[in-house]
Amino acid sequence: MKKHIGDFVKFQRTKVIHQPDIIFARKEKNEKKFTSSSSSRIINKCMPIVSLLLAVLITLSIGLFLYTGLNHLNGGTPGSITILEEPELLDSLKDAQDRGVLMGIHGWAHENYSILTPLQTKENIEKGKEVFEKAGIVPVAFILPEEPINGIVDESLKQKIESNGISTQLPILETSGSNRNEYTWEWRTMQSFDDPRYQEASEQIREENPETILLHVQDWNPYTKQFLTDYLSSTNEMNITVRVDDIEVNTRPEVVSDMAKLTQYESVGQVAFSVIPAGSRKGDNPTIGNINVNKIMEIYFGFFIITSLLPLSFFVIWKLLSECHKKRKQNKYLLEDGRDPKDPDAKSPMLVSIIVPAYNEEKAIGKCLQSILDQDYKGEMEIIAVNDGSSDRTAEIISRYPVKLLDLKVNGGKANALNEAIEIAKGDILIFTDSDSYMAPDAVSSLMKCLNENKDAQMVAGNVYIHDNRRKKGLMKYFQMIEYRTEQDITRHLQSLSGSILVCPGPLTAVRRKVCDVVRFSNETIVEDADFTIKALKNSVKIIQEPKAIVYTNAPETLRGWYKQRKRWWYGNLQLWRLHKKWAIKNPWMIFNYSGYITGIFSILLIMSIPCLILQYENIPLILMSGILCLAFSIMLYIIYIGPLFATDKRLLVMLIPYVLIYATIKVVVISCLFLCYLTGKGIKVKFGANTFVVR
């Protein structure tokens, strides 16, 4: 029977007791005076800042290295080729020189010399001279790229050029000192002699009778040619200088030859070509409309660096620094024989209530209960198993074990089952676990030791590992083993440093009784454990992690099963964002999680557009090779960062490569689709327990 999420709430019978949010904040504030030194607090606050600075430095270095290396490979940056590699262009330039055309070096690759150092300026000028000499072209001038239209060069820039000791060989091109008028700027788009620009420029040039005319080779077309020839053949001015800028490796030889014919007019005193020695072929620098494809690729590259490499670097560095600090802090309080002087086991163990909700878990519930009974915890344990209206033999199997059976005849959902058990639980500490999971023998004792050592913590999250059975495992299971380990050992570890873990896992979480007097589980979302955790955080509850408390769970082994599970998890996170938005926008971890949905959408759009962009290039194999090399380098970095987590498990270490290539892509696609369903209000259909309902 299909139900809307709103209808599903009616099974919630237990009332939530509300207390002031400050209840735990005051307690924590008082206890910090005794449990934390001021120096330790300062270090903890500074650690993320230091980590971020280091991550930015490393990311920029790696990004610059990748960008430079890839562009050097595919020729996507100016300077990858020179005019020496264009023999037909060289021949036309030499012929123009023989006609009397003056040749000037127009920088090296049309760079802005106002931002270059004197050493860079010297190197560029010398490289340009060398190319001209090899080409057999005599440079009579050094013509600055981006030179002011009035010809007046900034004195400091002029001194920087002259400081190279080569100004006498390459003086700035001199004219009469009058303005160099460029009447044909952007005429490359002109389609007709009826264009208003043509008429306006014709009237202007007749009025001004300029002695110097500037044009760009890109604007040379029948309209520009006719415009100039009309003026040069009719003017009374003599000794006119015509300067043509930006002749480069992609300039067609016939254009150069055509412009060289301007020397035949009696009114022309000199024609000067500003030649850029180095550049990139147009085939490797295509455009779509007026948008440069290489610029789009650069944006993609920056997007990858900012959304992937930077966060990964930041989190890994932060984790390493925190672990170093933790080791020094632990060693500070240990005795010479290694014993903990606080010795939490010296106290009488507290009563622990372990709550196990179950719905149709006849295959797994027995192993779950037995693992609880086999715990090495020395104190008293109360085990409450809740049969949540199962239609199979779950209740019968539970009754065989020495545990309390809370037999609910109607399936009311996991949240309701947990709340019912909380009502009858007598323990000082409540531990929640799932019926399809089983604990390591020391899981309970590890949780209790953690709570004893951290008096200001009210909740502790255990570590969830995927059951590593002896059977042959498929890719999906390996991928999830990597995912679980990475998220818990890095993300949850970092959240634990500030006591702000966002999700205490359903398979293993310990809670002090007083937390449940303030917060209860709810069916407002389809992720009751995450919702419970956030409500606790909103009530100033400190939540930390205990890595030694381990529970094993089964994971979906098929793509379909995995999708059903993740659909509920990831869409549930979006529900949490909407439900707790005022609080979430102030929590950095919530913002980071939500941003993952946004970047996922952009990632999909980028991936879909890349084939279209690649097809714009002439040398597609070379572009593909550079992309593959970038991907290989990225995977190598990921393995360097994450690999140490799997140093003892070579199987997972090997699986990191397909994990990045396959699993990460699948995740992005699923997350993006769910986010679109959320934004459009379409929602998703979810089967949870005995109920199927639509979540919006």
N, C-alpha and C positions, 0 to 999 in steps of 0.2 A: 504494500500500500504506500503510495507516494505521499509525502508530507512536506510542507514548507518548514524551514527551520524555526519559524515562530510557533508552529503547532507542536514542535518537538519539545518546547520548553515546558509544556504542561505536566511532564513526568517529574519535573523537579519539585519535590515536596518539602525538602528541608529548607528552613529559613536561614538566610545569611545574617549573621549578627554584625552590625556595623559599629566600629569604634573610631575615635579620632585618628587621623593619619599620623599624628605625632607620637603615638604610643610607643613605637619602637625607636623612633629617632632620638628621643630623650634618653632612653636606656643605652643606646649605642654610644651617644655622646659622652655619657658618664663613664662607661666602661673603657672607652678609648684612652682615657687618662692613665689607665693602669696597664693596658695591653699593647699600646703602641708608643714608641718614642717619637719625639718631634722630628728627629733626623730621618727616621724611617718614613714618616708621612711626607716629608719634603722630597725624598728620593722617589717615592711612589708617584707623586704629582709631576715631578720633572721627567720621569722616565718616558711617558708618551711623547713629550715635546722633543726630547733628545732623539728618540727613535724616529720621529717624523723627519727631523732635520737630516739624520743619517740616510733615511730612506729616499728623501728628495735628492740628496747628493748622489747616491748610488744610482737612482733611476735616471737622473740627468746624464750621468756619465755613460751608462749603458745605452740610453736612448741616442745620445750623440754618436756613440760608437756604431750602433746599428744603422743610424741614418746615413752617416758618412760612408760606411762600408757598402751598404746596399746601393746608394746613389753612385758610388764609384764603379760598382759592378754593372748597373744598367744604364749608365750614362745619363741619368736623369737630372744632373746638376750641371750648370755652366762650368766649362773647363774640362769636360770629359773628352772633347775632341778639339782640334784647331783647324785653321784654314789650310794647313799643310795636307790635311786628309781630304781636301776637296780640289783635285787638280784642275777641273774645268773652271772653277771660281778663280783659282790662282792665275790661270792663263788670261782670264778677262781682266783681272787687276793689273797684271803686267802690261797688257795692251793699253789699258787706261793710263798707266804711268808713262808709257811711251808717247801718248797723246799730250802729255803735259799735266796730267792730273796729279795734284799733290796728295800724298798718302800720310795720314796721321794715325797714331796708335790711340784707339778709343778705350783706354783702360786695358785690362786683361780679359775680364768676362763681364764688362759693363757694371762693375761694382761701384759703390758709393765711397769715394776716397775721403770724405769728411769724417767717416767713422773708422778708418783704417789707421793703424799705427805707422810711424815712419818706416819701420822694418818691413811691414806688409806692403807698403807703397813701393818701396825699393824693389822688393821681390817681384811684384806684379809688373813694374815697368821693365825690369830686366828680362822677365819671361817674354813679354811682348816684343822687345827688341830682338830676342833670339829667334822667335818665330818669323819676324819680318826678314831677318838676315838669311835664314834658311830658305825663305820663299823667294828671295831675290828682289824684295821690295825695299825701297829706301824710305824710311820714316823721316819726314821733315818737321813733324810736329807731334806733341803729346796733347791730345784733345780730351779734356776731362769729361767723363760721363756725368750726366746731371749738372752740366755747367750752367750757370745763370744765363738767362736770355740776353742780359745786357753785356755779357762778356766779362764782367768784373768778378774776379775770383777772390775769395776771402784770403786776406793776407797770411793768416796762420796756415791755411791749406797750401798756399803758394810756397811758403817757407818749408813746409813739410816735404813737398815735392822737390824743391831745390836742394834740400839737405842731403839728398841722395847723390849729389855731385854729378848729375846727368842733365841738368837743366839746359846747359849750353848745346847739348846734342839734340834735345827734344824741347825746344821752347814752345810756350803756349802759342797757338796759331794767332797771328796778328792780322787784323783787318784795319779799316779806317777808324775803328773805335765806335762806329755808329751801332745802333741796335740791329741785331740779327733777326729780322722779321721772318716768322714761319707762317706763311699764308695757307699752307696746304695740310696743316695738322689734322690727322684723323680722316684724311680723304680716302683712306683705304676702304671705307664703307660707301663711297660715292658710286651711284649707279647711273647718273645721267648728267648731261651738260645743263639741264634745267634745274639742277639742284641749287637752292638759294645760296649755298655757301660759295658756289663757283662765281655767281654774279657779284656777290658782296666782295669777295677777294679780288676780283678783276678791277672793280672800282677803287678799292683801297690801294692796290699796288700802283695804279696809275697816278693816284694822288700823292703817294709817298715817294715814289721813285727811289727805292732803297738801293744802297750801295752793296749791301750784303743780304743774301737770301739763304735761309736755312730750311732744309727739308729732311724728312726721314725716309729711308729707303722703303719702308713698309707702305708709304703713301704714294710710291711711284706707280702710276697707272696712266691710261690715255688722257684722263682729265688733268692730272698734274702736268704731264708732258705738254699738252696743248696750252695750258695756262702759262707755263714758263716760256715756251717758245714764242708765244704771242707778245709777252712783255719784252723779252730779250731782243727780239727783232724790231721792236717799235720804239724803245726807249732811247733818249738822247744821252743817258748816263753811260760813262765808259769805266772800264776797270772794275766791273762788278765781281764780287766774290760769291760763288755758289758753293755752299757747304752741304754735303749729304752725310747724315749720321746713321749709325747702327748697321753698317754693312757687316754681315757675319756669315757663319758657315752655311746658313740656310738661304742666303740671298742667291737668286738665280743668276747665272753668268750673263744671260742675255740682258738682264736689267742693268747690270754693271756696264756692259758695253753700250747700252742705249743712253745711260746717263753721262758716259764719257764724251758723247757727241756734243755736249753743251759747250765744250771748249772751242767749237767752230764759230761761235757767234762773236762778232767784233766788240760787242758791248761787254763781253766777259773777260776779266783780267786773269782770274784763276778759279779753278774748280778743285775743291778739296774733299777727299773721301775720308770719313772717320771709320776706321776698320777695327772691329772687335776681334782680336786674335783667337779667342777660345769661346766655345759655346757647346750647345747640344743640338743634335739633329731634330728636326720637327717630328720625325717619326717616333722619337723617344720623348717628345714633349707635346703630345696632342691636346686638343681642346674639344669640348662639347659646348657648342654655342660660343660664348665668350669666356667660358670657365676652363681654366687650365686643369687637365686631368692630374698632372703631377701634384698640384696644390690640393686636390681632393684626396689623393693618396697620402699626402702629408697630414691632412686632417685625420684620416683614418689611423695613421700611425700614432699621432698624438692621443687619439681616443684610446687606443690600446694601451699606451704607456700610462695614461692617467687612471684608467678604470681597472687595469689588470696588474701591471707591474708595480706601480706605486703602492697600492694597498697590500699586495703580497709582501713586498720588501718591508713595509712599515710593521705589519703584524709579526713577521718572523724576527726582525730585529728587536721589537718590543718583547717578544717571548724570551729570546736569548738573554736580554738584559735583566728581565724579571727573574729568570731562573738563577742567574749569577748572584743577584741580590738576595734571593731566598736562601741559597746555599750559605752565603756569608752570615745571614741572620740566624740560620739554624745552628751553625757551628758556634756562634757566639754564646748560645745558651746550653750547649751540651757539656757534660762533665768529661773528665779525661778518659774515662772508660766508655764514653759514648752514650751513657744513659741520659734520659731526659729528667732533669731535676724536678719538673712539675709532676711527672708520673701520673697521668690521668687514670690509670687502672687501679690506683691506690684507693680510690673512692668506691663505694658500693655501687654496682651497676644499676642503672635505672631500668624500669619496666619499658619494654618496647612493644608497640602494637604494629604488626605487619599486616597490611590490608591488600587483598588480592581480588580485584573484580574479575569476573569471568562470564563470557557469553559464548556458548557452543564451543568450548575448548576441551572436549573430552580427550583429544589426542595429546594435549600439552600440559594440562592442569596437574597431572600426577607428578611429572618431572619438576614442575615449578614448586609445588608444595614440598616435595622431598628435599629440594635444594635449600629451602628455608629451614626445614627440620635439621639439616646437616650443618647449620651454621656453628662456628666456633665461639660465638658470643657467650660469655660466662653468665650474663644476667638473665633475667626472666623475659621470655618472649610470649606475646599473645598473638596468635595467628588468626586473622578473620578472613575467611574466603566468602565472597559474595557471588552467589549464583544469580545472574541478572536475567531471570526468565528464560533460561536456555531450553531449547527443544530437543537436545541430545542428552547424553548420559553424564553431563558435567556435574550435576548435583550428586548423583550416585557415587561418582569417583571421589568427590570431595569428602563425602561422609565416611570414607574408608580411612581417612587420615585424622590424627588427633588435633584437629583444628576446630574453631567455631565456624559453623555454617550459617550464613545469613541468606536464606532462600527466598528471593523475591519472585513471586509468581508471574509478574508482568515485566517485560523488558522496558526499563525506563531510561536506559542509556548509562554510559560509564560514569558520567558526572553524578548522577543520582545514586548509583551503586556506591561510589566512594563516600558521598555525604551520609548515606545510611550507615555505613560502617564507622565513620567518624563519630556518629552519635553514640555508639555502644562501645567504642574503644576506650580502654582504661589507661593506656600507656602515657608516660611523660613525653615520649618521642613516638611519632607516627612515621612508618616507612611504607611508601606506596610502591607497588610493583605490578607488572602485567602478568597475566596468566599464561602467555605464550613465551615467557622469558624465564630464565633460571639464574640464580645468584651464584657467584663464586663463594667458596666456604667462608671467607673472611669479609664478605661484603658488609654485613651488619656491624661487626666489630670495627671495621674501618670507618664507617659512618659515625659510629658512637665516639670513637677516638677523636675524629675531626671536630665533632660538636663540643667535646670536653676541652679540646685545645683552643677552640675559637668561641669563647663565651658570648661574643657579640654577634655571632652568626645564628640566624634562626632557621635557615634551610640549607641543606647540602644536596648537591646533585652528584649522583654517581656517574661512572663512565659506562656507556653501552657499547658492547662489542657484538659483532655478528657471529653467530654460532659457526665455528669452523669445523664442520663435520668432515669425515673421511671421504665422503662421496665426491665425485668430480663436480667442480663448481663451474657455472657458466660465467660469462663476462659480467653480467649485471650484478652478480653477487660479489665478485672481486671489486667492481667499481664502488659498490656501497661500503665495502670494508675500508677502502681508501678514504671515502667521503666521511664516514663516521670518525675514523681516527684523526683526520685532518681537522675537522670542525671542533672536535672535543679537545684535542691537544693544543690547538692554536686559539681559535675564536673563544671557546668557552673558558679556556685557561685565562685569557686576557680579561674577559668579563668578570671572572672570579676575583681578579686583583682588586677591583673596586666594590666587590660584593653585589654586583648587578647582573647576574646571569639572567638572560631573557627567557630561557626555556629549561625548566627542570624536567628531565625526561620521565615519562610515565613508567618505564621499566624499573627505575630505581631513584627514589627521592626520599630524603629524611626531613621531617618537619617537627619543630617543637610544638607542643600541644597548644600554646597560646596563639600561634599563628592561625590555627583552625578556629579559634574563638572569634577571629576577626574576618577571615576570608574562607569561603567555601567554593567548591567546584560549581561550575555553571554550564548550562547548555546554550548560552548566548552565542557561542561560536562552535565550530567543529574541531577545535583544538583545545580541549578542556585543560590539558596540562600547561600549555603556554598561557592561557587566559588566567589560570590560577596563579602562575608565577608573576605575571605582570600586575595583577591585583595586589599581590604581596609586596612587590616593589613599590607600588603606589602608596602603600601603607608603611613605607620606610623599613621594610624587612631586608636584612642583609642576607644575601644568598651567595654561597661559595661552592667550590667544586672539590671533591675528593677523588683524585685519579685512581687511588688504590681500591676504592669500592667499585667492583666490577660486576656487571650483569650481562648475561649473554641472551641474545634474542634472535629470532629467525627473521630473515629478510626475503622479500619477494625475489624469486629466481627467474621470472619472466618479465618482459618489457611491459606487458599488460598489467600484471600484478603491481609492478613498480609504479606505473602511471596512476593506478587507482589510489595507492597509498600517498604518493607525492601530491596528487591533485587535492587531497584533503589537507595535507600539511601546508602547502604553499598558498592555497586559496584561504585557508584558515588564518594565515599570517596577515593577509590583506584585510580580513574581518577584524583582526586585532588592531590594525592600524586605524580603521574607521571607528572602532568602539572606544579606543583609548587615544584618540588623535591629539587631544590637548596635552596629554602627558608625553606622547610619543615624539612630538616635534621638539621636545626639550631633551630627549634621550639620544645621544650620538649613535648608539648601537641600533636603535629603531630606525633612525634616519638612514644609516648605512644599509640596513636590510631592505628598506623600501626603495632606496636608490638602485638596488640590484634589479628590481622589476623594470625601472625606467631604462637603465643601460642595456637590459636584455632586449627591449624593443629596438633600440638604436642598433644594437649588434646585429640583429636579424636583418634590418634594413641595409646595413653596410654589407653583410655577407651576400645578400641578394643582388646588390648593385655591382659588386666587384667583377663578375664575369663581363658585364657590359663595359666597364672601364678598361679591363684588360684588352678587350677586342679593339680598342682605339689605338693601341700601339702597333707599330710595324714589326718589331722584334718580339713577338709574343713568347717564344721559348725562353728568351733571356729574362723577360719580366716574370715569367712563372718560376724560373730558377731562383731569382732574387726573393720571391715570395716564399718559396720552399726553404731557402736558407734562413730567412727571418723566422719562419715557423719552427725550424729545427733549433735555432738559437734560443727561442722563447721556451721551448720544451726543455732544453738543457738547463736553462735558468730555473725553471720550475722544479726540476729534479734536484738541482743543487740546494734549493731552498727547502723543499719538502722531503727529499730523500732520507735525511737522517731519522725521520720518524719511522721509517720502514727498514732501517739498517739490519734489524734482526729477522726480517721476513723478506727474503729475496724474491719470492713470488710476487708480492705486492709492489716491490721496487721495480720489477720488470713491467708490471701492468700500469705504471704511471704514464707511459707514453700513450697507449690507447685510451687511458682515462682522460687525458687532456684533449686528445683528438676527437674521440667519440662521445664519451659521457658528458663532457662539458658542453658540447654542441647540443646534445639532446636536452640537457637541463635548460639551456638558454631558450630553446624552442618552446618547451613546455611552460616555462615561467612566463614567456612573452604571451603565449596564447591565453593563459589564465589571467594575466593582467588585462588583456583586452576584454575578456569576459567580465572582469570586475569593473572596468571603466565604462563599458557600454551598458552595464546593468543586466546583461543576459544571464549571468550567474552560471552555476554548474550543478549537475545532479550528483548527489553523493549517497552512497549506501553505508550507513553507520549502525552497526549492531543489527537489530531486526527491522530498522526503518530505512526507507529511501525518501529523500526529500531534496528540494531545490534550494540551494544557498545563493543568495544574491549579495 
